[in-house]
C-alpha cells in the first residue's frame, strides 16, 4: 500500500515537473504577445511562479530519490515552445482560454499529489503541495475572469469552475506543522504566500531560461 502510494506520488511529481517546464515557456510567449501592460505584467508573474513550482517539485523528487523522465522533459519542452509561438498567432482569447483550462487541471494535479504524499507518510510535503494548488487556483481564477468577459465566451463554453479556494485545505486535512513552518519559515519545502519575484535566481544545477524583452 505504501509502495503503491509512493509510486503514484513520484509519477505525479514527474508529470508536474515536466508540465511546469511547458507552462513556463508557454507563459513567456503569452506575455510577450499581449499589449495591455497590466495583463503583460500579471502573466509574466504567473510565468515566474511556474518556474518556482518547478524548482519546488524538483526538490520533492530529489527527496524521494527520484528523477524527472528525460523523454517527457523533451516532449514538454517542445510543447511549451510551440504554444509560446502560437500565442502570437492565436489572437487574445485562445491563449487566455487555453491557459485557464490548463490551470484548472493543475489544481487537481497538486491536490492528488498531496493525497498520495499523505498515503505514503510524507506529511512534510503536503503543505508545499497544497500551497502550489492554491497558487494554481489563483491563476485559473485570473484567466477565467478574463475569458468570461470576451464575446467568444458565448461560443466557447468555459471549463467547469473549481470549488472555492478554501476547500483545497478543507478536503485535504493533514497534521498541523509547527507555527514557524506553517508561516513558511525554516521548512525546506514550504512555499510562502508572498508573490515570487519576476526575476528569479536559479539553482546551480538548473538554470531558469532568461526572459527576453
C-alpha positions in Angstrom: 0.0 0.0 0.0 2.7 2.4 1.0 4.9 1.5 -2.0 1.9 2.0 -4.3 1.2 5.4 -2.9 4.9 6.3 -3.2 5.0 5.2 -6.8 1.9 7.3 -7.6 3.4 10.3 -5.8 6.6 10.0 -7.8 4.7 9.7 -11.1 2.5 12.7 -10.3 5.5 14.8 -9.4 7.3 13.8 -12.6 4.3 14.8 -14.6 4.1 18.1 -12.7 7.8 18.8 -13.2 7.6 18.5 -16.9 4.3 20.3 -17.1 5.8 23.3 -15.3 8.5 23.3 -18.0 5.9 23.6 -20.7 3.9 26.2 -18.7 7.0 28.4 -18.1 7.8 28.6 -21.8 4.2 28.9 -22.8 3.5 31.8 -20.5 6.7 33.5 -21.6 5.4 33.6 -25.2 1.9 34.5 -23.9 3.0 37.7 -22.0 5.2 38.7 -24.9 2.1 38.5 -27.2 -0.3 40.8 -25.2 -0.4 44.5 -25.5 -2.1 45.6 -22.2 0.6 46.5 -19.7 -1.4 45.1 -16.7 -2.1 41.8 -18.4 1.5 41.6 -19.5 2.8 42.0 -16.0 0.4 39.6 -14.4 1.1 36.8 -17.0 4.8 37.5 -16.5 4.3 37.0 -12.8 2.5 33.7 -13.4 5.4 32.6 -15.5 7.8 33.3 -12.6 5.5 31.3 -10.2 5.5 28.3 -12.6 9.3 28.2 -12.7 9.3 28.4 -8.9 6.9 25.5 -8.7 9.2 23.5 -11.0 12.1 24.0 -8.6 10.0 23.0 -5.6 8.7 19.9 -7.4 12.3 19.0 -8.3 13.2 19.2 -4.7 10.4 16.9 -3.8 11.5 14.4 -6.4 15.1 14.5 -5.0 13.8 13.8 -1.5 12.1 10.7 -2.9 15.4 9.7 -4.7 13.6 10.0 -8.0 14.4 11.9 -11.2 12.5 13.6 -14.0 11.7 11.5 -17.1 14.0 12.6 -19.8 11.7 11.7 -22.7 8.8 13.6 -21.0 11.1 16.6 -20.5 11.9 16.7 -24.2 8.2 16.4 -25.2 7.1 19.1 -22.9 9.9 21.4 -23.9 8.6 21.1 -27.5 5.0 21.7 -26.3 5.9 24.8 -24.3 7.9 26.3 -27.1 5.2 25.5 -29.7 2.5 27.1 -27.5 4.7 30.2 -27.0 4.9 30.6 -30.8 1.2 30.1 -31.3 0.3 32.7 -28.8 1.5 35.3 -31.3 -0.9 33.8 -33.9 -4.0 32.9 -31.9 -5.2 36.3 -31.0 -6.1 37.4 -27.5 -8.8 35.0 -26.5 -7.5 31.5 -27.2 -4.2 31.7 -25.2 -6.3 33.0 -22.2 -8.8 30.3 -22.7 -6.2 27.5 -23.0 -4.3 28.8 -20.0 -7.4 28.7 -17.8 -8.3 25.1 -18.8 -4.7 24.1 -18.1 -4.6 25.7 -14.7 -7.9 24.0 -13.7 -6.2 20.6 -14.2 -3.1 21.8 -12.3 -5.1 22.4 -9.2 -6.3 18.8 -9.2 -2.8 17.6 -10.0 -1.3 19.1 -6.9 -4.3 18.1 -4.7 -3.8 14.5 -5.9 -0.1 14.7 -5.1 -0.9 15.8 -1.6 -3.2 12.8 -1.2 -0.5 10.4 -2.3 2.1 12.1 -0.1 -0.2 11.6 2.9 -0.9 8.0 2.0 2.8 7.1 1.9 3.7 9.0 5.1 5.4 12.1 3.6 3.4 14.6 5.5 6.2 17.1 5.3 5.4 17.6 1.6 1.7 18.3 2.0 1.8 22.0 2.9 4.0 22.7 -0.1 1.8 20.8 -2.5 -1.5 22.3 -1.3 0.0 25.8 -1.4 1.0 25.2 -5.0 -2.6 24.1 -5.7 -3.8 27.3 -4.2 -1.5 29.4 -6.4 -2.7 27.4 -9.4 -6.3 28.3 -8.2 -5.4 31.9 -8.4 -4.0 31.5 -11.9 -7.2 29.8 -13.0 -9.3 32.5 -11.4 -7.5 35.2 -13.3 -7.8 33.5 -16.7 -11.5 32.6 -16.1 -12.3 36.2 -15.3 -10.5 37.4 -18.4 -12.0 34.8 -20.7 -15.6 35.3 -19.4 -15.5 39.0 -20.4 -14.7 38.2 -24.0 -17.5 37.9 -26.7 -16.1 34.5 -27.7 -17.1 33.1 -24.4 -20.6 32.9 -25.8 -19.4 30.5 -28.4 -16.8 28.5 -26.4 -18.2 27.2 -23.2 -15.9 27.9 -20.2 -14.5 25.0 -18.3 -16.0 23.8 -15.1 -15.2 26.2 -12.2 -13.2 24.8 -9.3 -14.6 24.8 -5.8 -13.7 27.8 -3.6 -10.1 28.2 -2.8 -10.5 27.5 0.9 -11.8 24.0 0.1 -8.3 22.9 -1.1 -7.2 22.6 2.5 -10.6 21.7 3.9 -10.8 18.5 1.9 -7.1 17.7 2.3 -6.5 17.6 6.1 -3.1 16.8 7.3 -1.1 17.0 10.6 -0.5 20.6 11.6 3.0 21.9 11.1 4.9 23.8 13.8 3.9 27.5 13.6 7.2 28.7 12.1 6.9 26.0 9.4 3.3 26.9 8.7 4.4 30.5 8.0 7.0 29.3 5.5 9.9 29.9 7.8 12.7 27.4 8.1 10.8 24.5 6.5 12.7 23.4 3.3 9.5 22.5 1.4 7.4 25.5 2.4 6.1 27.8 -0.2 5.4 31.3 1.3 2.3 33.2 0.4 4.3 36.1 -0.9 4.4 36.6 -4.6 7.5 35.2 -6.3 9.7 38.0 -7.8 9.7 38.0 -11.6 13.5 37.8 -11.8 14.4 34.5 -10.2 17.9 33.3 -9.1 18.3 29.8 -10.5 20.0 26.9 -8.7 23.4 26.0 -9.8 22.1 22.7 -11.1 19.3 24.1 -13.2 19.2 27.5 -14.9 15.9 29.2 -15.4 15.9 30.3 -19.1 16.4 34.0 -19.3 13.3 36.0 -20.2 13.5 38.2 -23.3 12.0 41.6 -23.9 
